[in-house]
Amino acid sequence: MGTQYDVAIIGLGPAGATLARCLNRSLKVIAIDLKLDENNGFSKPCGGLLAPDGQKALARFNLTLPKKILVDPQIFSVKTIDLDSGLTRYYQRFYINLSRHKFDLWLKSLIPSNVDVYDNSRCSSVEKCDGGYEITFSNNGISQTVTAKYLVGADGANSIVRKTFFPKRKIRSYVAIQQWFNEKNSQPFYSCVFDSKNTDCYSWSISKDGYFIYGGAFPAKNSRERFEDQKRKLIKLGFHFGEPIKTEACMVFRPSSPFDFYCGRDGIFLIGEAAGYISPSSLEGISSAIDSGYILSKALSDKNPNRSYFKCTLKIRLKLYLKILKCPFMYFPPLRYIVMKSKLDSIDVI
Ligand SMILES: Cc1cc2nc3c(=O)[nH]c(=O)nc-3n(C[C@H](O)[C@H](O)[C@H](O)COP(=O)(O)OP(=O)(O)OC[C@H]3O[C@@H](n4cnc5c(N)ncnc54)[C@H](O)[C@@H]3O)c2cc1C
């Protein structure tokens, strides 16, 4: 049996890395994560757009983004294509176009040295034991077990912590598929595609450093066929794909009711997407991941950290609940048609 820790964090995405950075330094902390470096190990499939809420989350820490994380070009509007009605509209957006993998590695680099970080490591089991939790993980092929008083699931939509301890707490989920192509479109652009025949969620494209990324969130059944069918429809609208360089896929949560959010209990905590903290309208999740990671770092110093974490994340749940209420205007085809037809808030591209 290995070392005894106060806190074990599974996953160092924006949520886990923020928690590890902000925790009280007197705590003995272990963090286990799949990622390794820029070219090796796990990288999260993601659109890599930092929305204003995500920018605000970083601003609260007075953090500034290093230039090496940004990609070319920065884009100021989203081309919204409704394949159901045939309408296309442009809307102004204030996103920062970045390399998601570099962003994650940068957040990870800010973790202080008192935290024992295990890179390139996969947590394979979590169990209850006397006085806390037992965590087994493999690091460079070697299996290790440690114990911790508090266990934090910061391991995203496929959270081993959530699945092990709260299997009944299911959330609506989709398979997100993304493909990378060499950019062949005459001009880089960012698009958002609605296609209710293939998905009741949405798809997106984004140009990044000479690549064209096309992705979407689909119901699990026949997800790949749906993705390919959608691409065929878009080729007819002038999209240039060519041969994919890389295909990536992962699960993505999309909360549909306030009961989908879950903070954990009995010394177990869920943060970021593992807690269901992701926008059901846009799938934007970096801001809530950072915010929930920070809130837990403070709550863990309280007498009753589970209660305190639940109370202090109410604002995140309210924000995401409002997004649930916004969904029909984007995803119910007749309402979307009215919004797009009215040209409300749209830009006339010259
Ligand atoms: C295709 C796609 C596109 C998206 N685009 C955007 C976007 O443009 N902007 C935006 O704001 N949000 C976007 N999101 C949502 C956003 O990616 C997530 O909400 C956000 O990453 C959640 O952060 P997190 O830290 O909770 O989890 P994650 O970022 O998922 O991080 C979890 C980390 O845990 C680690 N991990 C997982 N399992 C284990 C294990 N067993 N052992 C050890 N480590 C483990 C992995 O290394 C992983 O990095 C997108 C999501 C998807 C799927």
Ligand as a Chemical Component Dictionary entry (heavy atoms), coordinates in Angstrom:
data_LIG
# 
_chem_comp.id                   LIG 
_chem_comp.type                 NON-POLYMER 
_chem_comp.pdbx_formal_charge   0 
_chem_comp.three_letter_code    LIG 
# 
loop_
_chem_comp_atom.comp_id 
_chem_comp_atom.atom_id 
_chem_comp_atom.alt_atom_id 
_chem_comp_atom.type_symbol 
_chem_comp_atom.charge 
_chem_comp_atom.model_Cartn_x 
_chem_comp_atom.model_Cartn_y 
_chem_comp_atom.model_Cartn_z 
_chem_comp_atom.pdbx_ordinal 
LIG C1  C1  C 0 -15.625 17.506 -29.091 1  
LIG C2  C2  C 0 -15.794 18.522 -27.988 2  
LIG C3  C3  C 0 -15.609 19.870 -28.260 3  
LIG C4  C4  C 0 -15.690 20.804 -27.222 4  
LIG N1  N1  N 0 -15.428 22.114 -27.497 5  
LIG C5  C5  C 0 -15.400 23.020 -26.492 6  
LIG C6  C6  C 0 -14.981 24.361 -26.734 7  
LIG O1  O1  O 0 -14.637 24.736 -27.852 8  
LIG N2  N2  N 0 -14.982 25.227 -25.684 9  
LIG C7  C7  C 0 -15.339 24.835 -24.419 10 
LIG O2  O2  O 0 -15.336 25.667 -23.495 11 
LIG N3  N3  N 0 -15.712 23.567 -24.158 12 
LIG C8  C8  C 0 -15.726 22.640 -25.168 13 
LIG N4  N4  N 0 -16.060 21.343 -24.893 14 
LIG C9  C9  C 0 -16.364 20.953 -23.519 15 
LIG C10 C10 C 0 -15.066 20.894 -22.710 16 
LIG O3  O3  O 0 -14.085 20.177 -23.434 17 
LIG C11 C11 C 0 -15.288 20.194 -21.362 18 
LIG O4  O4  O 0 -16.470 20.634 -20.770 19 
LIG C12 C12 C 0 -14.106 20.494 -20.448 20 
LIG O5  O5  O 0 -12.942 19.997 -21.022 21 
LIG C13 C13 C 0 -14.331 19.865 -19.096 22 
LIG O6  O6  O 0 -13.164 20.019 -18.346 23 
LIG P1  P1  P 0 -12.836 18.971 -17.202 24 
LIG O7  O7  O 0 -11.558 19.413 -16.605 25 
LIG O8  O8  O 0 -14.018 18.778 -16.347 26 
LIG O9  O9  O 0 -12.639 17.572 -17.958 27 
LIG P2  P2  P 0 -11.669 17.170 -19.192 28 
LIG O10 O10 O 0 -11.209 18.362 -19.913 29 
LIG O11 O11 O 0 -12.390 16.121 -19.897 30 
LIG O12 O12 O 0 -10.415 16.583 -18.443 31 
LIG C14 C14 C 0 -10.430 15.362 -17.808 32 
LIG C15 C15 C 0 -9.002  14.870 -17.746 33 
LIG O13 O13 O 0 -9.019  13.694 -16.970 34 
LIG C16 C16 C 0 -8.046  12.820 -17.427 35 
LIG N5  N5  N 0 -8.593  11.473 -17.231 36 
LIG C17 C17 C 0 -9.766  10.973 -17.647 37 
LIG N6  N6  N 0 -9.911  9.707  -17.229 38 
LIG C18 C18 C 0 -8.808  9.409  -16.512 39 
LIG C19 C19 C 0 -8.352  8.244  -15.807 40 
LIG N7  N7  N 0 -9.074  7.119  -15.746 41 
LIG N8  N8  N 0 -7.140  8.288  -15.204 42 
LIG C20 C20 C 0 -6.383  9.430  -15.251 43 
LIG N9  N9  N 0 -6.775  10.550 -15.882 44 
LIG C21 C21 C 0 -7.957  10.540 -16.500 45 
LIG C22 C22 C 0 -7.735  13.163 -18.879 46 
LIG O14 O14 O 0 -6.344  13.375 -19.015 47 
LIG C23 C23 C 0 -8.479  14.463 -19.121 48 
LIG O15 O15 O 0 -7.632  15.464 -19.612 49 
LIG C24 C24 C 0 -16.010 20.385 -25.913 50 
LIG C25 C25 C 0 -16.221 19.029 -25.646 51 
LIG C26 C26 C 0 -16.091 18.099 -26.668 52 
LIG C27 C27 C 0 -16.268 16.644 -26.357 53 
# 
loop_
_chem_comp_bond.comp_id 
_chem_comp_bond.atom_id_1 
_chem_comp_bond.atom_id_2 
_chem_comp_bond.value_order 
_chem_comp_bond.pdbx_ordinal 
LIG C1  C2  SING 1  
LIG C2  C3  SING 2  
LIG C2  C26 DOUB 3  
LIG C3  C4  DOUB 4  
LIG C4  N1  SING 5  
LIG C4  C24 SING 6  
LIG N1  C5  DOUB 7  
LIG C5  C6  SING 8  
LIG C5  C8  SING 9  
LIG C6  O1  DOUB 10 
LIG C6  N2  SING 11 
LIG N2  C7  SING 12 
LIG C7  O2  DOUB 13 
LIG C7  N3  SING 14 
LIG N3  C8  DOUB 15 
LIG C8  N4  SING 16 
LIG N4  C9  SING 17 
LIG N4  C24 SING 18 
LIG C9  C10 SING 19 
LIG C10 O3  SING 20 
LIG C10 C11 SING 21 
LIG C11 O4  SING 22 
LIG C11 C12 SING 23 
LIG C12 O5  SING 24 
LIG C12 C13 SING 25 
LIG C13 O6  SING 26 
LIG O6  P1  SING 27 
LIG P1  O7  DOUB 28 
LIG P1  O8  SING 29 
LIG P1  O9  SING 30 
LIG O9  P2  SING 31 
LIG P2  O10 DOUB 32 
LIG P2  O11 SING 33 
LIG P2  O12 SING 34 
LIG O12 C14 SING 35 
LIG C14 C15 SING 36 
LIG C15 O13 SING 37 
LIG C15 C23 SING 38 
LIG O13 C16 SING 39 
LIG C16 N5  SING 40 
LIG C16 C22 SING 41 
LIG N5  C17 SING 42 
LIG N5  C21 SING 43 
LIG C17 N6  DOUB 44 
LIG N6  C18 SING 45 
LIG C18 C19 SING 46 
LIG C18 C21 DOUB 47 
LIG C19 N7  SING 48 
LIG C19 N8  DOUB 49 
LIG N8  C20 SING 50 
LIG C20 N9  DOUB 51 
LIG N9  C21 SING 52 
LIG C22 O14 SING 53 
LIG C22 C23 SING 54 
LIG C23 O15 SING 55 
LIG C24 C25 DOUB 56 
LIG C25 C26 SING 57 
LIG C26 C27 SING 58 
# 
